[in-house]
């Protein structure tokens, strides 16, 4: 029977352009792991989870993303699927976006992982990112 792992985390960090046009971005964010928010073997004694990703923007306000989320007990690799968007929010200094990630695999406690992560995020004028993630992961 596969194991189900769920999380809801808020990641904070920064987006940095990899090129002058800003079509390719590096995103590095971190989430504080509250006690009891993850099983002990997933947290692996770590106080935070860290994510590193590459974002490719298109000319229509969409983007694709691939990356890795690193927990104390292992890591997840993911790619974006379907339609994603990034656009204006009610605050003129903040952009609001959403994307769904398909989990491609993992290491440690996430070896053989599959599932999905939903991400709703903001990026402010200083390229500060706040990402609310909700995940359902299955490990064989």
KOLPA-49503 format. One record per residue: residue in one letter; x, y, z of N, C-alpha, C in turn. Coordinates in steps of 0.1 Angstrom, whole numbers, plus 5000, padded with zeros to 4 digits. Example, Ala and Ser with C-alpha at 12.3 -4.5 7.8 and 13.67 -1.06 7.14 Angstrom:
<kenus>
[kenu "a"; [5132; 4943; 5078]; [5123; 4955; 5078]; [5132; 4967; 5078]],
[kenu "s"; [5128; 4978; 5071]; [5137; 4989; 5071]; [5129; 5000; 5079]],
</kenus>
This chain:
<kenus>
[kenu "x"; [5008; 4988; 5000]; [5000; 5000; 5000]; [5009; 5013; 5000]],
[kenu "x"; [5007; 5022; 4991]; [5015; 5034; 4991]; [5013; 5043; 5003]],
[kenu "x"; [5023; 5050; 5006]; [5022; 5059; 5017]; [5018; 5073; 5012]],
[kenu "x"; [5009; 5079; 5019]; [5004; 5093; 5014]; [5011; 5103; 5024]],
[kenu "x"; [5017; 5113; 5018]; [5023; 5124; 5025]; [5016; 5137; 5020]],
[kenu "x"; [5012; 5146; 5029]; [5006; 5158; 5026]; [5013; 5170; 5033]],
[kenu "x"; [5013; 5181; 5026]; [5018; 5193; 5033]; [5011; 5206; 5028]],
[kenu "x"; [5011; 5216; 5037]; [5007; 5229; 5033]; [5018; 5238; 5039]],
[kenu "x"; [5026; 5245; 5030]; [5037; 5253; 5035]; [5037; 5267; 5028]],
[kenu "x"; [5042; 5277; 5034]; [5044; 5290; 5028]; [5059; 5292; 5027]],
[kenu "x"; [5063; 5292; 5014]; [5077; 5295; 5011]; [5080; 5310; 5008]],
[kenu "x"; [5091; 5315; 5013]; [5095; 5329; 5010]; [5109; 5330; 5005]],
[kenu "x"; [5111; 5339; 4996]; [5125; 5340; 4990]; [5125; 5350; 4979]],
[kenu "x"; [5133; 5347; 4969]; [5136; 5357; 4959]; [5137; 5351; 4945]],
[kenu "x"; [5133; 5359; 4935]; [5134; 5355; 4921]; [5146; 5364; 4915]],
[kenu "x"; [5155; 5358; 4908]; [5166; 5365; 4902]; [5166; 5362; 4887]],
[kenu "x"; [5167; 5372; 4878]; [5168; 5370; 4864]; [5181; 5363; 4860]],
[kenu "x"; [5180; 5353; 4851]; [5192; 5347; 4846]; [5197; 5353; 4833]],
[kenu "x"; [5188; 5361; 4827]; [5192; 5368; 4815]; [5186; 5382; 4815]],
[kenu "x"; [5191; 5391; 4806]; [5187; 5405; 4806]; [5173; 5407; 4803]],
[kenu "x"; [5166; 5399; 4796]; [5152; 5400; 4792]; [5143; 5396; 4803]],
[kenu "x"; [5148; 5388; 4813]; [5140; 5383; 4824]; [5131; 5372; 4820]],
[kenu "x"; [5134; 5365; 4808]; [5126; 5354; 4804]; [5129; 5341; 4811]],
[kenu "x"; [5141; 5341; 4817]; [5145; 5329; 4825]; [5149; 5334; 4839]],
[kenu "x"; [5143; 5328; 4849]; [5145; 5333; 4863]; [5149; 5321; 4872]],
[kenu "x"; [5158; 5324; 4881]; [5161; 5315; 4892]; [5153; 5318; 4904]],
[kenu "x"; [5146; 5309; 4910]; [5138; 5312; 4922]; [5143; 5303; 4933]],
[kenu "x"; [5146; 5309; 4945]; [5151; 5302; 4957]; [5142; 5307; 4968]],
[kenu "x"; [5135; 5297; 4974]; [5126; 5300; 4985]; [5128; 5290; 4997]],
[kenu "x"; [5123; 5294; 5008]; [5125; 5285; 5020]; [5112; 5286; 5028]],
[kenu "x"; [5108; 5275; 5034]; [5096; 5274; 5043]; [5100; 5270; 5057]],
[kenu "x"; [5095; 5276; 5067]; [5097; 5271; 5081]; [5088; 5259; 5084]],
[kenu "x"; [5094; 5249; 5089]; [5086; 5237; 5092]; [5081; 5238; 5106]],
[kenu "x"; [5068; 5240; 5108]; [5062; 5241; 5121]; [5062; 5227; 5127]],
[kenu "x"; [5064; 5225; 5140]; [5063; 5212; 5147]; [5050; 5206; 5144]],
[kenu "x"; [5050; 5193; 5140]; [5038; 5186; 5136]; [5033; 5188; 5122]],
[kenu "x"; [5039; 5197; 5115]; [5034; 5200; 5101]; [5038; 5189; 5091]],
[kenu "x"; [5048; 5181; 5094]; [5053; 5170; 5086]; [5056; 5158; 5095]],
[kenu "x"; [5055; 5146; 5090]; [5060; 5134; 5097]; [5075; 5136; 5100]],
[kenu "x"; [5080; 5131; 5112]; [5093; 5133; 5116]; [5104; 5128; 5106]],
[kenu "x"; [5101; 5117; 5099]; [5111; 5112; 5089]; [5111; 5121; 5076]],
[kenu "x"; [5100; 5128; 5073]; [5100; 5138; 5062]; [5108; 5150; 5065]],
[kenu "x"; [5106; 5156; 5077]; [5113; 5168; 5082]; [5128; 5164; 5084]],
[kenu "x"; [5130; 5152; 5088]; [5144; 5147; 5090]; [5152; 5156; 5100]],
[kenu "x"; [5146; 5162; 5110]; [5153; 5170; 5119]; [5155; 5184; 5114]],
[kenu "x"; [5152; 5187; 5102]; [5154; 5201; 5096]; [5143; 5210; 5101]],
[kenu "x"; [5147; 5223; 5103]; [5137; 5233; 5107]; [5131; 5240; 5095]],
[kenu "x"; [5137; 5238; 5083]; [5131; 5244; 5070]; [5131; 5234; 5059]],
[kenu "x"; [5123; 5238; 5049]; [5124; 5231; 5036]; [5128; 5242; 5026]],
[kenu "x"; [5136; 5238; 5016]; [5142; 5247; 5006]; [5138; 5243; 4992]],
[kenu "x"; [5135; 5253; 4984]; [5132; 5250; 4970]; [5141; 5258; 4961]],
[kenu "x"; [5146; 5252; 4950]; [5153; 5259; 4940]; [5147; 5255; 4926]],
[kenu "x"; [5145; 5265; 4918]; [5137; 5263; 4906]; [5142; 5272; 4894]],
[kenu "x"; [5139; 5268; 4882]; [5141; 5276; 4870]; [5128; 5279; 4864]],
[kenu "x"; [5125; 5291; 4861]; [5112; 5295; 4856]; [5115; 5301; 4842]],
[kenu "x"; [5108; 5297; 4832]; [5108; 5302; 4818]; [5095; 5309; 4815]],
[kenu "x"; [5096; 5322; 4814]; [5084; 5331; 4811]; [5081; 5331; 4796]],
[kenu "x"; [5068; 5331; 4793]; [5065; 5333; 4779]; [5059; 5347; 4776]],
[kenu "x"; [5056; 5350; 4764]; [5051; 5364; 4761]; [5036; 5366; 4764]],
[kenu "x"; [5029; 5356; 4768]; [5015; 5356; 4771]; [5011; 5357; 4785]],
[kenu "x"; [5021; 5358; 4794]; [5018; 5359; 4809]; [5019; 5345; 4815]],
[kenu "x"; [5022; 5335; 4808]; [5024; 5322; 4813]; [5038; 5318; 4815]],
[kenu "x"; [5041; 5307; 4821]; [5055; 5302; 4823]; [5055; 5287; 4825]],
[kenu "x"; [5067; 5282; 4825]; [5069; 5268; 4829]; [5080; 5268; 4840]],
[kenu "x"; [5079; 5258; 4848]; [5089; 5258; 4860]; [5093; 5243; 4862]],
[kenu "x"; [5105; 5242; 4866]; [5110; 5229; 4871]; [5119; 5231; 4882]],
[kenu "x"; [5119; 5222; 4892]; [5128; 5224; 4903]; [5128; 5213; 4913]],
[kenu "x"; [5133; 5216; 4925]; [5135; 5206; 4935]; [5132; 5212; 4949]],
[kenu "x"; [5125; 5204; 4957]; [5122; 5209; 4971]; [5130; 5199; 4980]],
[kenu "x"; [5138; 5205; 4989]; [5146; 5197; 4997]; [5142; 5198; 5012]],
[kenu "x"; [5138; 5186; 5017]; [5134; 5185; 5031]; [5146; 5178; 5038]],
[kenu "x"; [5146; 5177; 5051]; [5156; 5170; 5059]; [5157; 5155; 5055]],
[kenu "x"; [5145; 5149; 5052]; [5145; 5135; 5050]; [5146; 5131; 5035]],
[kenu "x"; [5147; 5140; 5026]; [5148; 5137; 5012]; [5143; 5149; 5004]],
[kenu "x"; [5143; 5147; 4990]; [5139; 5158; 4982]; [5129; 5153; 4971]],
[kenu "x"; [5121; 5163; 4966]; [5112; 5160; 4955]; [5116; 5168; 4943]],
[kenu "x"; [5115; 5162; 4931]; [5117; 5170; 4918]; [5103; 5171; 4912]],
[kenu "x"; [5101; 5183; 4905]; [5088; 5186; 4899]; [5089; 5194; 4886]],
[kenu "x"; [5078; 5193; 4879]; [5077; 5202; 4867]; [5063; 5207; 4866]],
[kenu "x"; [5061; 5219; 4860]; [5048; 5225; 4859]; [5040; 5218; 4848]],
[kenu "x"; [5027; 5217; 4850]; [5018; 5211; 4840]; [5006; 5221; 4838]],
[kenu "x"; [5000; 5219; 4826]; [4988; 5227; 4823]; [4991; 5242; 4822]],
[kenu "x"; [4980; 5250; 4824]; [4981; 5264; 4823]; [4986; 5271; 4836]],
[kenu "x"; [4995; 5280; 4835]; [5000; 5287; 4846]; [4998; 5302; 4842]],
[kenu "x"; [4998; 5311; 4853]; [4997; 5325; 4849]; [5004; 5333; 4860]],
[kenu "x"; [5008; 5345; 4856]; [5013; 5355; 4865]; [5008; 5369; 4859]],
[kenu "x"; [5002; 5376; 4867]; [4996; 5389; 4863]; [4993; 5398; 4874]],
[kenu "x"; [4986; 5409; 4871]; [4984; 5419; 4881]; [4975; 5414; 4893]],
[kenu "x"; [4977; 5421; 4904]; [4968; 5418; 4916]; [4962; 5432; 4920]],
[kenu "x"; [4953; 5432; 4930]; [4947; 5445; 4934]; [4958; 5455; 4939]],
[kenu "x"; [4969; 5449; 4943]; [4980; 5458; 4948]; [4989; 5461; 4936]],
[kenu "x"; [4991; 5473; 4931]; [4999; 5475; 4919]; [5013; 5472; 4920]],
[kenu "x"; [5018; 5470; 4932]; [5032; 5466; 4934]; [5035; 5451; 4935]],
[kenu "x"; [5024; 5443; 4933]; [5025; 5429; 4935]; [5018; 5422; 4923]],
[kenu "x"; [5025; 5411; 4918]; [5019; 5403; 4908]; [5014; 5390; 4915]],
[kenu "x"; [5003; 5384; 4910]; [4997; 5372; 4916]; [4998; 5361; 4905]],
[kenu "x"; [5001; 5349; 4909]; [5002; 5338; 4900]; [4998; 5325; 4906]],
[kenu "x"; [4996; 5315; 4897]; [4993; 5301; 4901]; [4999; 5291; 4891]],
[kenu "x"; [5001; 5279; 4896]; [5007; 5269; 4888]; [5004; 5255; 4895]],
[kenu "x"; [5003; 5245; 4888]; [5003; 5231; 4893]; [5015; 5224; 4889]],
[kenu "x"; [5021; 5217; 4898]; [5033; 5209; 4896]; [5030; 5194; 4897]],
[kenu "x"; [5036; 5186; 4887]; [5036; 5172; 4888]; [5049; 5167; 4894]],
[kenu "x"; [5048; 5159; 4904]; [5060; 5154; 4911]; [5066; 5143; 4902]],
[kenu "x"; [5078; 5144; 4898]; [5085; 5135; 4889]; [5093; 5124; 4896]],
[kenu "x"; [5095; 5126; 4909]; [5103; 5116; 4917]; [5109; 5122; 4929]],
[kenu "x"; [5118; 5115; 4935]; [5125; 5121; 4947]; [5136; 5112; 4952]],
[kenu "x"; [5141; 5116; 4964]; [5152; 5109; 4970]; [5148; 5107; 4985]],
[kenu "x"; [5155; 5098; 4992]; [5153; 5096; 5006]; [5139; 5091; 5008]],
[kenu "x"; [5131; 5097; 5018]; [5118; 5092; 5020]; [5108; 5094; 5008]],
[kenu "x"; [5113; 5103; 4999]; [5105; 5105; 4987]; [5109; 5097; 4975]],
[kenu "x"; [5117; 5087; 4977]; [5121; 5078; 4966]; [5109; 5071; 4960]],
[kenu "x"; [5107; 5073; 4946]; [5096; 5067; 4939]; [5083; 5076; 4941]],
[kenu "x"; [5085; 5089; 4945]; [5073; 5097; 4948]; [5066; 5101; 4935]],
[kenu "x"; [5053; 5103; 4936]; [5044; 5108; 4926]; [5033; 5117; 4933]],
[kenu "x"; [5027; 5125; 4925]; [5016; 5133; 4931]; [5016; 5147; 4925]],
[kenu "x"; [5010; 5157; 4932]; [5008; 5170; 4927]; [5010; 5180; 4938]],
[kenu "x"; [5015; 5192; 4934]; [5016; 5204; 4943]; [5008; 5215; 4936]],
[kenu "x"; [5000; 5222; 4944]; [4993; 5234; 4939]; [5000; 5246; 4945]],
[kenu "x"; [5004; 5256; 4937]; [5011; 5268; 4941]; [5003; 5280; 4937]],
[kenu "x"; [5001; 5289; 4947]; [4995; 5302; 4945]; [5005; 5312; 4951]],
[kenu "x"; [5010; 5321; 4944]; [5021; 5329; 4948]; [5020; 5344; 4944]],
[kenu "x"; [5028; 5352; 4951]; [5030; 5366; 4947]; [5044; 5369; 4945]],
[kenu "x"; [5047; 5379; 4937]; [5060; 5385; 4935]; [5059; 5400; 4936]],
[kenu "x"; [5067; 5406; 4945]; [5066; 5421; 4946]; [5076; 5428; 4937]],
[kenu "x"; [5076; 5441; 4938]; [5085; 5449; 4929]; [5100; 5447; 4932]],
[kenu "x"; [5103; 5441; 4944]; [5117; 5438; 4947]; [5120; 5423; 4944]],
[kenu "x"; [5112; 5416; 4937]; [5113; 5402; 4933]; [5113; 5393; 4945]],
[kenu "x"; [5106; 5397; 4955]; [5104; 5389; 4967]; [5092; 5380; 4964]],
[kenu "x"; [5094; 5367; 4967]; [5084; 5357; 4963]; [5078; 5352; 4976]],
[kenu "x"; [5064; 5350; 4977]; [5057; 5343; 4987]; [5048; 5333; 4980]],
[kenu "x"; [5051; 5320; 4984]; [5044; 5309; 4976]; [5037; 5300; 4986]],
[kenu "x"; [5024; 5299; 4985]; [5016; 5290; 4993]; [5014; 5277; 4986]],
[kenu "x"; [5019; 5266; 4991]; [5019; 5253; 4984]; [5011; 5243; 4992]],
[kenu "x"; [5003; 5236; 4985]; [4996; 5224; 4991]; [4999; 5212; 4982]],
[kenu "x"; [5003; 5201; 4989]; [5007; 5189; 4982]; [5001; 5177; 4987]],
[kenu "x"; [4999; 5167; 4977]; [4995; 5154; 4980]; [5005; 5145; 4973]],
[kenu "x"; [5013; 5137; 4980]; [5023; 5129; 4975]; [5021; 5114; 4979]],
[kenu "x"; [5024; 5106; 4969]; [5024; 5091; 4972]; [5037; 5086; 4970]],
[kenu "x"; [5042; 5077; 4979]; [5054; 5071; 4978]; [5052; 5056; 4979]],
[kenu "x"; [5057; 5049; 4969]; [5054; 5034; 4967]; [5061; 5026; 4978]],
</kenus>
